Amino acid sequence: MYTNNNMTRQLFLAFSAILLLLFAGVGSADAQQKKKFSVASFEYDPFDLTAQSDKYKKMSGDGSLYAIIKVTSNNPDDRLSEYLFSFGMLNHKVVEHDDELWLYVQRNAKHVTIQREGYATVSRYDLHTTIQAGRTYVMQLSVVAAPVYTQMVQFAVEPASARAVVMITSSKADAQEELFGNTDDTGGVAKSLPYGSYTYRVLAENYHTVDGRFTLNDRTETLVEHVRLRPNFSEVTLQVDADADIYVNGEKKGQRSWKGILKAGNYQVECQQTNHRNSQQYITVEENNNRTFTLTPPTPITGTLAVTSKPLGAAITIDGKDYGKTPRNIVDMLIGQRRVTLTKEGYEPAMQLFELKENETTEAQLVLTKATTTDEKAKQEKQPKPQKVKAEKQSAEPSGRLKSSNAYVSAVFQAGSLMAAGATVGAYLSGFNVEASYLFGLAKSEDVTWYSSSATSTYVLTYKPTVISAKLGYGIHAGSSFRLTPQVGVSVVSVKSDDGSSKGNATAGCAGVKAEYALARSVSIYAAPEMSFALQKSDIFGQLADVSSKIKGWGTGFNVRLGLSVNF
């Protein structure tokens, strides 16, 4: 009895030892699978006074300043908030600052334990110093990422002609659906994905969507997902016994007949034909059920054509089709324009267009002219023909003529940045043009406030502008009465106060075109738009332009000159 008990006890101890070894092995394997991190560096930063600054400092319970340990990671995507820190019995606080963790730690700390779920713990890491109050330290963590295993995934989609799109979503938290790929001519698409579980959707036009799920855990094998798409369409033939256009849901498909693919569902089909009332009907298309639909033709819109002739008994032809002889009422004729031709032996044919309207009777009355016999034609040829008097067409004398060489004097009005009036003298010589102008301002004078030299008092001066300009150009004739002359030149704009105590000037370049029309032999009118730009300003003009936008515009900007010229 003792021997049996002893053997039983030994067997129990041996079995327990085996179990302990197995559990230890599992625990050891599990520990080996955990990812690891370490403290890459830790040091005091003597130049960082963050822990002492009024904005960031914190006081501990013993009345001393907390020290700050600024924690970073060598992995910029590392989630520092997942790390847990312990300094034994000493208090600490954790604050996130952008890509750093700030640990507010009580003084006298010498060791730290760092934990993170899924990672091996760093226990009682020796800081190699004693934490001092109000100091700033930096710690960098180094993370060793676990290996990422992937497995090849292939989708085989039928039919291959569907050109399907495959979308997948990982089972990980916050994962978004993403494109896996588009199937090729064989219906296949492949891609390598990390281990894990995934859901997928296979989409294709005119097919039902297919959903599925797969799990990847063997990188040595290719996972093949076979997907057969179920059609959501049918091949439909639409036909109508008329020259009508066929529309499906407002979209033109063809004339008289159409054959094509439609998804399962209800459709509005309409047939349209000129001078007909549209027909409309609804059809239902079932998936994978090819059908032919015979459509109702459009209804003709008709009227009545009452045809008579003088004399009666003429043969009726309407748009090339015979309709008997006159008189006759032709009923139920399609509305619209109709070509009616009447013929009768011994008479010239008569033709006329008539417009038929819905439910109305249109009267078509034609008079036939008796045909001329051969003898009558011979008599007409013997009679002397009346002499035609050829009238000489006299061309109207043009109202005026612009010469390629002439002198002129013009009265000028100018509108634009400077309202002015004056006179211009000039001449054309073989097309080349030269002219000079003098203009005086018409707009309200500008008042400008000046300060005395001591800057203790002010006084107001009123300024008026005058313009002297000279231009060169070349005249291009368009007929005898119109001439177009591109011009370039310079102008001097002078401003002078009423009392004569202050004056200045600005020199400007100008470019434009002069369009001139002759009213009479020696009188013409013209319009000359031009653009001026400042070349030089005197000190006084510059000062005035700085304080007065109006005076500034006198020297530059867009103007149009309108003139009346007397030509010599």
C-alpha positions in Angstrom: 0.0 0.0 0.0 2.8 2.4 0.8 4.6 1.5 -2.4 1.6 2.3 -4.5 1.0 5.6 -2.8 4.7 6.5 -3.3 4.5 5.7 -7.0 1.3 7.7 -7.4 3.0 10.6 -5.7 6.0 10.4 -7.9 3.8 10.2 -11.0 1.8 13.3 -9.9 5.0 15.3 -9.3 6.4 14.3 -12.7 3.2 15.3 -14.4 3.1 18.6 -12.6 6.7 19.4 -13.6 5.9 18.7 -17.2 2.9 21.1 -17.0 5.0 23.8 -15.4 7.6 23.4 -18.2 4.9 23.6 -20.8 3.4 26.8 -19.3 6.8 28.2 -18.9 7.6 27.5 -22.5 4.3 29.2 -23.6 5.0 32.2 -21.4 8.6 32.4 -22.7 7.4 32.1 -26.3 4.8 34.8 -25.6 7.4 37.1 -24.1 9.6 36.6 -27.1 6.8 37.7 -29.3 6.4 41.0 -27.5 7.8 44.1 -29.0 10.6 45.9 -27.2 11.7 49.4 -26.4 14.5 50.9 -24.4 15.8 54.2 -23.0 18.3 55.4 -25.6 19.5 58.4 -23.6 18.8 60.4 -20.5 20.6 63.6 -19.5 20.2 66.9 -17.7 19.8 70.0 -20.0 21.5 72.9 -18.2 20.3 75.4 -20.9 16.6 74.5 -20.7 14.8 76.5 -17.9 11.3 75.3 -18.7 10.8 73.8 -15.2 11.5 77.3 -13.7 9.4 79.4 -16.1 6.3 81.1 -14.8 4.3 79.6 -17.7 5.2 75.9 -17.2 6.5 75.5 -13.6 4.5 73.3 -11.1 4.9 73.0 -7.3 5.0 69.6 -5.5 3.4 68.9 -2.2 6.6 69.5 -0.2 6.8 73.1 -1.5 9.6 72.5 -4.0 9.5 72.8 -7.8 8.8 69.8 -9.9 11.6 68.7 -12.3 10.5 68.2 -15.9 11.6 65.2 -18.0 10.9 65.8 -21.7 10.3 62.3 -23.3 10.7 61.8 -27.1 10.9 58.7 -29.4 13.1 57.7 -32.3 9.9 56.8 -34.1 8.1 59.9 -35.2 4.8 57.9 -35.4 5.2 56.5 -31.9 2.2 57.0 -29.6 3.9 58.4 -26.5 0.6 58.6 -24.6 0.6 54.7 -24.4 3.7 54.7 -22.1 3.2 54.4 -18.3 5.9 55.7 -15.9 6.5 54.9 -12.3 9.0 56.6 -10.0 8.3 54.4 -6.9 6.8 56.4 -4.0 7.5 59.8 -5.6 4.7 61.7 -7.3 4.7 62.6 -11.0 2.4 64.1 -13.5 2.2 63.6 -17.3 1.4 66.4 -19.8 1.4 66.0 -23.6 3.2 68.8 -25.6 3.0 68.3 -29.4 5.4 65.4 -30.1 6.8 65.2 -26.5 5.7 63.9 -23.1 6.5 66.1 -20.2 6.9 64.2 -16.9 6.7 66.5 -13.9 8.7 64.5 -11.2 9.4 65.2 -7.5 13.0 65.7 -6.6 15.3 62.8 -5.4 14.0 60.3 -8.1 16.8 57.9 -9.1 14.9 55.1 -11.0 12.0 54.8 -13.3 9.9 51.8 -14.5 8.3 52.2 -18.0 5.4 50.0 -19.2 3.4 49.7 -22.5 0.8 47.2 -23.5 2.2 44.6 -25.9 5.8 45.6 -25.1 8.3 44.2 -22.6 8.6 46.3 -19.5 11.7 48.4 -18.7 12.0 47.8 -14.9 13.8 50.3 -12.5 15.9 52.0 -15.2 18.8 53.7 -13.5 18.8 57.4 -14.2 22.5 57.6 -13.1 21.7 60.8 -11.3 19.4 62.2 -8.6 16.5 64.4 -10.0 16.9 68.0 -8.7 14.0 70.3 -8.2 13.3 72.9 -10.9 15.6 71.3 -13.5 14.8 70.1 -17.0 15.9 66.6 -18.3 15.5 64.9 -21.7 14.9 61.2 -22.3 14.7 59.5 -25.7 13.0 56.1 -26.1 14.1 53.7 -28.8 11.4 51.4 -30.1 12.2 48.1 -31.9 9.2 47.4 -34.2 7.9 43.9 -34.5 8.3 42.3 -37.9 5.3 42.8 -40.3 4.4 39.7 -42.1 2.4 39.8 -45.4 0.5 37.3 -47.5 -0.3 37.5 -51.2 -4.1 37.8 -52.0 -5.6 37.2 -55.4 -9.2 37.8 -56.5 -10.5 35.8 -59.4 -13.7 37.4 -60.6 -16.2 36.0 -63.1 -17.2 37.1 -65.6 -13.8 38.6 -66.5 -15.5 41.1 -68.8 -17.2 42.8 -65.9 -14.1 44.9 -65.1 -14.8 44.8 -61.4 -13.5 47.0 -58.6 -12.3 45.4 -55.4 -12.5 47.4 -52.1 -11.1 46.1 -48.8 -11.3 47.1 -45.1 -9.0 45.9 -42.3 -10.5 44.7 -39.1 -8.2 47.0 -37.1 -9.8 49.8 -35.2 -10.5 53.0 -37.2 -9.6 51.3 -40.4 -11.0 52.9 -43.6 -12.2 51.2 -46.7 -9.5 51.4 -49.4 -9.1 50.3 -53.1 -7.5 46.9 -53.5 -7.5 47.1 -57.3 -9.3 46.8 -60.6 -9.5 43.4 -62.3 -7.7 42.9 -65.6 -8.8 41.1 -68.8 -8.7 37.7 -67.1 -10.8 39.0 -64.1 -7.9 38.8 -61.8 -6.2 41.3 -59.4 -3.5 40.6 -56.7 -1.8 42.4 -53.9 0.2 41.6 -50.8 -1.4 42.5 -47.5 -0.3 42.4 -43.8 -1.5 39.6 -41.6 -5.0 40.1 -40.2 -8.7 39.8 -41.0 -10.3 41.8 -43.8 -13.7 42.4 -45.3 -14.2 43.1 -49.0 -16.7 44.3 -51.6 -16.5 43.5 -55.3 -18.4 46.1 -57.5 -19.1 46.1 -61.2 -21.5 48.1 -63.4 -24.7 46.2 -64.1 -23.8 43.5 -61.5 -24.8 42.9 -57.9 -22.2 43.8 -55.3 -20.5 40.8 -53.6 -19.3 41.0 -50.0 -16.9 38.6 -48.3 -14.2 38.2 -45.6 -10.8 36.5 -45.3 -8.0 36.1 -42.8 -4.2 36.2 -43.6 -1.8 34.2 -41.4 0.4 32.2 -43.8 2.9 34.1 -45.8 4.0 31.0 -47.7 0.7 30.6 -49.5 -1.3 32.7 -51.9 -4.9 33.2 -50.8 -7.3 33.0 -53.8 -10.8 34.5 -53.4 -13.1 33.2 -56.2 -16.0 35.6 -56.8 -18.9 35.1 -59.3 -20.9 38.2 -60.0 -24.6 37.9 -60.5 -25.9 40.1 -63.4 -28.3 43.0 -62.6 -29.2 43.6 -66.2 -30.8 42.2 -69.4 -30.3 42.6 -73.1 -33.3 44.5 -74.3 -34.6 45.1 -77.9 -36.9 48.1 -78.5 -38.8 48.4 -81.8 -41.5 50.6 -83.2 -43.3 50.3 -86.6 -42.7 54.0 -87.6 -39.9 56.3 -88.5 -39.8 57.4 -84.9 -36.9 58.2 -82.6 -36.8 56.0 -79.4 -36.0 57.7 -76.1 -35.3 55.8 -72.8 -35.6 58.0 -69.7 -35.2 61.1 -71.9 -32.0 59.8 -73.6 -32.2 59.1 -77.4 -31.3 55.5 -78.2 -32.1 55.1 -81.9 -34.6 55.2 -84.7 -37.2 52.5 -85.4 -35.2 50.0 -83.2 -32.5 49.7 -80.6 -30.8 46.8 -78.9 -28.7 47.3 -75.8 -28.1 46.6 -72.1 -30.4 48.0 -69.3 -30.2 47.4 -65.6 -33.1 45.8 -63.9 -35.8 48.3 -63.1 -38.6 50.5 -64.5 -38.0 52.8 -67.5 -40.0 55.4 -69.4 -39.9 54.9 -73.1 -41.0 57.6 -75.6 -41.3 57.6 -79.4 -41.0 60.9 -81.2 -41.8 61.7 -84.8 -42.2 65.0 -86.7 -45.8 66.1 -87.0 -46.9 63.3 -84.7 -48.1 63.2 -81.1 -45.5 61.4 -79.0 -46.3 58.0 -77.6 -45.2 57.1 -74.1 -45.1 53.9 -72.1 -43.3 52.2 -69.2 -41.4 48.9 -69.3 -40.0 46.7 -66.6 -36.6 45.1 -67.1 -35.9 42.0 -65.0 -32.3 40.8 -64.4 -30.9 38.1 -66.6 -34.2 38.1 -68.7 -33.5 39.2 -72.3 -36.7 40.6 -74.0 -38.0 42.4 -77.0 -40.5 45.2 -76.5 -42.8 46.4 -79.3 -43.6 50.0 -78.8 -46.7 52.0 -79.6 -46.0 54.3 -82.6 -46.6 58.1 -82.4 -50.1 59.3 -83.4 -50.3 61.3 -86.7 -51.5 64.9 -86.4 -53.7 65.5 -89.4 -55.8 68.1 -91.3 -57.7 68.3 -94.5 -56.5 69.7 -97.9 -59.3 70.9 -100.3 -57.8 71.0 -103.8 -59.5 72.8 -106.7 -58.3 74.1 -110.0 -59.3 76.3 -113.0 -60.1 74.4 -115.2 -61.2 71.4 -113.2 -60.0 67.9 -113.9 -56.3 68.5 -113.2 -54.3 65.6 -111.9 -53.2 66.0 -108.2 -49.7 65.2 -107.0 -48.8 65.9 -103.4 -45.1 65.5 -102.3 -44.7 63.0 -105.3 -47.8 60.9 -104.5 -50.9 60.8 -106.8 -54.2 61.8 -105.2 -56.7 61.6 -108.2 -58.1 64.7 -109.9 -59.6 68.0 -108.9 -61.9 68.9 -107.2 -61.1 66.7 -104.1 -61.0 66.9 -100.3 -58.0 64.9 -99.1 -58.6 64.1 -95.4 -56.3 62.8 -92.6 -53.3 64.3 -94.3 -50.2 64.8 -92.1 -49.9 68.4 -91.0 -46.9 70.5 -92.1 -45.8 72.0 -95.4 -47.1 70.2 -98.5 -46.0 70.6 -102.2 -49.1 70.5 -104.4 -48.6 70.0 -108.2 -51.5 70.1 -110.7 -51.2 68.9 -114.3 -53.6 68.9 -117.2 -53.2 68.3 -120.9 -52.9 71.5 -122.9 -52.0 73.5 -119.8 -48.7 74.5 -118.1 -48.1 72.6 -114.8 -48.9 74.6 -111.6 -47.1 74.1 -108.3 -47.6 75.7 -104.9 -46.7 75.1 -101.2 -49.4 74.9 -98.6 -49.2 74.7 -94.8 -51.7 72.2 -93.2 -52.8 72.7 -89.6 -54.3 70.2 -87.1 -58.1 69.7 -87.5 -58.3 72.5 -90.1 -59.2 72.6 -93.8 -56.6 74.3 -96.0 -57.9 75.6 -99.4 -55.5 74.8 -102.3 -56.8 76.7 -105.4 -54.6 76.8 -108.4 -55.1 78.4 -111.8 -53.6 76.6 -114.8 -52.2 78.6 -117.7 -53.0 77.3 -121.2 -49.9 76.0 -123.0 -48.6 77.8 -126.1 -48.8 75.9 -129.4 -46.0 75.5 -131.9 -47.7 77.9 -134.4 -48.2 80.5 -131.7 -44.5 80.3 -130.7 -43.5 80.9 -134.4 -45.7 84.0 -134.7 -44.2 85.4 -131.5 -40.7 84.9 -132.8 -41.5 86.8 -136.1 -42.7 89.9 -134.2 -40.1 92.5 -133.6 -38.7 92.5 -130.1 -38.9 95.8 -128.2 -35.5 97.5 -127.9 -34.2 97.6 -124.4 -32.8 100.9 -123.4 -29.8 100.3 -121.3 -29.7 102.7 -118.4 -26.4 104.0 -117.4 -26.0 103.5 -113.7 -24.4 106.5 -112.3 -22.6 105.9 -109.1 -23.5 108.4 -106.4 -20.8 110.9 -105.8 -19.3 110.3 -102.4 -20.2 112.8 -99.8 -16.6 113.6 -99.2 -13.1 112.5 -100.0 -10.0 112.2 -97.9 -6.7 112.9 -99.8 -3.4 111.3 -99.1 -1.9 114.8 -98.9 -3.6 117.8 -97.3 -3.4 120.2 -94.4 -6.1 120.7 -91.8 -7.3 122.7 -88.8 -9.4 121.1 -86.1 -11.6 122.1 -83.2 -11.0 119.5 -80.5 -12.9 118.3 -77.4 -11.1 115.8 -75.1 -12.8 113.5 -72.5 -11.3 111.0 -70.1 -8.7 111.6 -67.4 -8.5 115.2 -68.4 -11.6 117.1 -69.7 -10.2 119.8 -72.2 -10.9 121.7 -75.4 -8.7 123.4 -77.9 -7.3 123.4 -81.5 -5.1 121.2 -83.7 -3.2 121.9 -86.8 -1.6 119.2 -89.0 -0.9 117.8 -92.4 -0.7 114.6 -94.4 2.1 114.2 -96.9 1.9 111.0 -99.0 0.1 109.4 -96.1 2.6 110.5 -93.4 0.9 112.6 -90.7 2.2 115.3 -88.3 0.1 117.4 -86.0 0.3 119.8 -83.0 -2.4 120.6 -80.4 -3.1 123.1 -77.7 -5.8 122.3 -75.1 -7.0 124.0 -71.9 -8.7 122.2 -69.1 -12.5 122.3 -68.9 -12.9 120.4 -65.6 -13.3 122.1 -62.3 -10.0 123.5 -61.1 -8.2 121.7 -58.3 -7.7 123.3 -54.9 -4.5 122.2 -53.1 -3.6 123.1 -49.5 0.0 124.2 -48.8 1.8 124.7 -45.6 4.0 127.7 -44.9 7.8 127.1 -44.5 7.4 127.3 -40.7 4.5 124.8 -40.9 2.4 127.1 -38.6 -0.1 128.1 -41.2 -1.7 126.9 -44.4 -2.9 128.5 -47.6 -4.9 127.2 -50.6 -3.8 127.5 -54.3 -6.1 126.8 -57.2 -4.6 125.0 -60.3 -5.7 124.8 -63.9 -4.1 122.5 -66.6 -3.0 123.2 -70.2 -1.7 120.7 -72.7 0.6 121.0 -75.7 1.2 117.9 -77.8 2.9 116.8 -81.0 2.2 113.5 -82.8 3.4 111.5 -85.8 1.4 108.9 -87.7 0.6 107.3 -91.0 -2.9 107.3 -92.6 -4.5 104.1 -93.9 -7.4 104.7 -96.3 -10.5 102.4 -96.3 -12.3 103.8 -99.3 -12.4 107.4 -100.3 -14.2 108.7 -97.2 -12.6 106.8 -94.2 -9.1 107.0 -92.9 -7.4 105.2 -89.9 -4.2 106.9 -88.6 -2.1 105.2 -85.8 -0.2 107.9 -83.9 2.5 108.3 -81.3 3.8 111.4 -79.7 4.6 113.4 -76.6 2.6 115.9 -74.6 3.5 118.5 -72.0 0.9 119.0 -69.2 1.3 122.3 -67.4 -0.4 123.3 -64.1 -0.4 126.8 -62.8 -1.9 128.5 -59.8 -4.3 131.4 -60.3 -1.9 133.8 -58.7 1.0 132.6 -60.7 3.1 131.8 -57.7 3.3 128.0 -58.3 3.5 126.0 -61.5 4.8 122.7 -62.7 4.7 120.4 -65.6 4.9 116.7 -66.7 6.1 115.2 -69.9 4.1 112.2 -71.1 4.3 109.8 -74.0 1.1 108.9 -75.8 -0.1 106.3 -78.3 -3.4 106.0 -80.0 -5.3 105.8 -83.3 -7.3 108.4 -85.1 -10.5 107.3 -87.0 -11.6 110.0 -89.5 -14.7 110.2 -91.8 -15.3 112.8 -94.5 -18.7 114.5 -94.3 -18.1 116.8 -97.3 -15.4 117.7 -99.7 -13.5 119.7 -97.1 -15.1 118.8 -93.8 -14.4 115.7 -91.7 -15.0 114.4 -88.2 -12.7 112.1 -86.2 -12.4 110.2 -82.9 -8.9 109.6 -81.5 -8.6 107.3 -78.4 -5.1 107.4 -76.8 -3.2 106.3 -73.7 -0.7 108.6 -72.0 2.1 107.5 -69.6 4.4 109.9 -67.7 8.0 110.2 -68.8 9.2 113.1 -66.5 7.7 115.3 -63.8 8.9 118.5 -62.3 9.2 118.7 -58.5 6.1 120.8 -58.1 4.0 118.6 -60.4 5.2 115.5 -58.5 4.2 117.0 -55.2 0.8 118.0 -56.5 0.3 114.5 -58.0 1.1 112.9 -54.6 -1.7 114.8 -52.9 -4.2 115.0 -55.7 -5.3 112.0 -57.8 -7.1 114.4 -60.1 -3.8 116.3 -61.0 -2.0 112.9 -61.2 -4.6 111.8 -63.9 -4.0 115.0 -65.9 -0.5 113.7 -66.8 -1.4 110.0 -67.4 -4.4 107.8 -68.3 -6.9 107.2 -71.1 -8.5 110.0 -73.1 -10.6 110.3 -76.3 -10.3 113.3 -78.6 -13.3 114.3 -80.7 -12.7 116.8 -83.5 -14.2 118.6 -86.5 -11.6 119.3 -89.2 -11.5 121.7 -92.1 -9.2 120.2 -94.8 -7.2 122.2 -97.4 
